[in-house]
Amino acid sequence: MVDWVRLELDVDQFDDAAFEPYLERAQESGITFTTLAELGDTAEHRRALYDLNRTCSADIPERGEFYTYDEYVAQRIEVPSFETAGVVLALHGGRWVGMSGTSLHPDKGHAFSEMTGVLAPYRGQGLSLALKLLAIRFVRSSGYRRPATFHHPRNASAIAMNRRLGFVDRLGR
Ligand SMILES: CC(C)(COP(=O)(O)OP(=O)(O)OC[C@H]1O[C@@H](n2cnc3c(N)ncnc32)[C@H](O)[C@@H]1OP(=O)(O)O)[C@@H](O)C(=O)NCCC(=O)NCCS
């Protein structure tokens, strides 16, 4: 059985200013940030989101086979917790190179930090920190305080990314 690493962040304690330089640096290098809400929830954009998510998910330890496109739409997009404004995207020259998705669960009173992924050639430059800064602002502006996430214990980069942002072990749940 997998002993998942369960993490959460207190957005009131999150220090935006410490991560703004990553956003600025990415923008200076030609990356633009947007959301699916801004771009439009079209068939073309859903396919681009699927392709990016699938490509990045191939590097998640023991992720197994990814959804088919139809499964992805049915299980990840056309669900009540899906928020187009919660899909933060990084684009470079029109290419979708990074994403961070957050779902909202009003029934349980929590936000869930879903997939964060950056295409391999764009990794190691702080892009995930810029994406998550915007994702955390989305959580805050939506009225939620403690986004949660969980990772396979061997997903060292994702766990380190979230700890770097201030995520801590989620106890008791
Ligand atoms: C996890 C992932 C999103 C990180 O993206 P990235 O843009 O390369 O990460 P950053 O350059 O912003 O690094 C942010 C922090 O993450 C940690 N980190 C990133 N890559 C790491 C690696 N290979 N090993 C250890 N720590 C790493 C570091 O703490 C880093 O901060 P620091 O450089 O100041 O120490 C990227 O590796 C990825 O897409 N992985 C595959 C998909 C995945 O596993 N997603 C998470 C599941 S939801």
The ligand as an SDF file (V2000), in Angstrom:
LIG
                    3D

 48 50  0  0  0  0  0  0  0  0999 V2000
    7.1170   19.0500   -9.8030 C   0  0  0  0  0  0  0  0  0  0  0  0
    7.3090   20.0220  -10.9650 C   0  0  0  0  0  0  0  0  0  0  0  0
    5.9520   20.6600  -11.2770 C   0  0  0  0  0  0  0  0  0  0  0  0
    8.3020   21.1090  -10.5500 C   0  0  0  0  0  0  0  0  0  0  0  0
    8.3520   22.0680  -11.5920 O   0  0  0  0  0  0  0  0  0  0  0  0
    9.6110   23.0590  -11.7990 P   0  0  0  0  0  0  0  0  0  0  0  0
    9.1220   24.2560  -12.5100 O   0  0  0  0  0  0  0  0  0  0  0  0
   10.7420   22.3130  -12.3900 O   0  0  0  0  0  0  0  0  0  0  0  0
    9.9890   23.4200  -10.2880 O   0  0  0  0  0  0  0  0  0  0  0  0
   10.7270   24.7530   -9.8330 P   0  0  0  0  0  0  0  0  0  0  0  0
   11.8910   25.0340  -10.6970 O   0  0  0  0  0  0  0  0  0  0  0  0
    9.6850   25.8210   -9.6770 O   0  0  0  0  0  0  0  0  0  0  0  0
   11.2530   24.3510   -8.3960 O   0  0  0  0  0  0  0  0  0  0  0  0
   10.4890   24.6340   -7.2340 C   0  0  0  0  0  0  0  0  0  0  0  0
   11.0350   23.8610   -6.0640 C   0  0  0  0  0  0  0  0  0  0  0  0
   10.7030   22.4870   -6.2090 O   0  0  0  0  0  0  0  0  0  0  0  0
   11.7770   21.6730   -5.7690 C   0  0  0  0  0  0  0  0  0  0  0  0
   12.2650   20.8890   -6.9010 N   0  0  0  0  0  0  0  0  0  0  0  0
   11.9870   21.0810   -8.2090 C   0  0  0  0  0  0  0  0  0  0  0  0
   12.5520   20.1200   -8.9460 N   0  0  0  0  0  0  0  0  0  0  0  0
   13.2040   19.3090   -8.0820 C   0  0  0  0  0  0  0  0  0  0  0  0
   13.9740   18.1220   -8.2340 C   0  0  0  0  0  0  0  0  0  0  0  0
   14.1930   17.5760   -9.4390 N   0  0  0  0  0  0  0  0  0  0  0  0
   14.4710   17.5340   -7.1220 N   0  0  0  0  0  0  0  0  0  0  0  0
   14.2510   18.0600   -5.9020 C   0  0  0  0  0  0  0  0  0  0  0  0
   13.5230   19.1950   -5.7020 N   0  0  0  0  0  0  0  0  0  0  0  0
   13.0210   19.7920   -6.7780 C   0  0  0  0  0  0  0  0  0  0  0  0
   12.8220   22.6090   -5.2050 C   0  0  0  0  0  0  0  0  0  0  0  0
   12.5450   22.7910   -3.8190 O   0  0  0  0  0  0  0  0  0  0  0  0
   12.5400   23.8900   -5.9340 C   0  0  0  0  0  0  0  0  0  0  0  0
   12.8780   25.0490   -5.2380 O   0  0  0  0  0  0  0  0  0  0  0  0
   14.4110   25.5370   -5.1640 P   0  0  0  0  0  0  0  0  0  0  0  0
   15.0050   25.3410   -6.5090 O   0  0  0  0  0  0  0  0  0  0  0  0
   14.3030   26.9620   -4.7670 O   0  0  0  0  0  0  0  0  0  0  0  0
   15.0210   24.6740   -4.1330 O   0  0  0  0  0  0  0  0  0  0  0  0
    7.8750   19.3020  -12.2220 C   0  0  0  0  0  0  0  0  0  0  0  0
    9.0090   18.5650  -11.8400 O   0  0  0  0  0  0  0  0  0  0  0  0
    6.8880   18.3670  -12.8950 C   0  0  0  0  0  0  0  0  0  0  0  0
    6.1140   18.7840  -13.7600 O   0  0  0  0  0  0  0  0  0  0  0  0
    6.8980   17.0790  -12.5230 N   0  0  0  0  0  0  0  0  0  0  0  0
    6.0320   16.0800  -13.1300 C   0  0  0  0  0  0  0  0  0  0  0  0
    4.6010   16.2350  -12.7110 C   0  0  0  0  0  0  0  0  0  0  0  0
    4.4120   16.0810  -11.2200 C   0  0  0  0  0  0  0  0  0  0  0  0
    4.9320   15.1890  -10.5790 O   0  0  0  0  0  0  0  0  0  0  0  0
    3.5790   16.9680  -10.6650 N   0  0  0  0  0  0  0  0  0  0  0  0
    3.2150   16.9310   -9.2830 C   0  0  0  0  0  0  0  0  0  0  0  0
    2.0730   16.0690   -9.0740 C   0  0  0  0  0  0  0  0  0  0  0  0
    0.6120   17.0310   -8.9110 S   0  0  0  0  0  0  0  0  0  0  0  0
  1  2  1  0
  2  3  1  0
  2  4  1  0
  2 36  1  0
  4  5  1  0
  5  6  1  0
  6  7  2  0
  6  8  1  0
  6  9  1  0
  9 10  1  0
 10 11  2  0
 10 12  1  0
 10 13  1  0
 13 14  1  0
 14 15  1  0
 15 16  1  0
 15 30  1  0
 16 17  1  0
 17 18  1  0
 17 28  1  0
 18 19  1  0
 18 27  1  0
 19 20  2  0
 20 21  1  0
 21 22  1  0
 21 27  2  0
 22 23  1  0
 22 24  2  0
 24 25  1  0
 25 26  2  0
 26 27  1  0
 28 29  1  0
 28 30  1  0
 30 31  1  0
 31 32  1  0
 32 33  2  0
 32 34  1  0
 32 35  1  0
 36 37  1  0
 36 38  1  0
 38 39  2  0
 38 40  1  0
 40 41  1  0
 41 42  1  0
 42 43  1  0
 43 44  2  0
 43 45  1  0
 45 46  1  0
 46 47  1  0
 47 48  1  0
M  END
$$$$
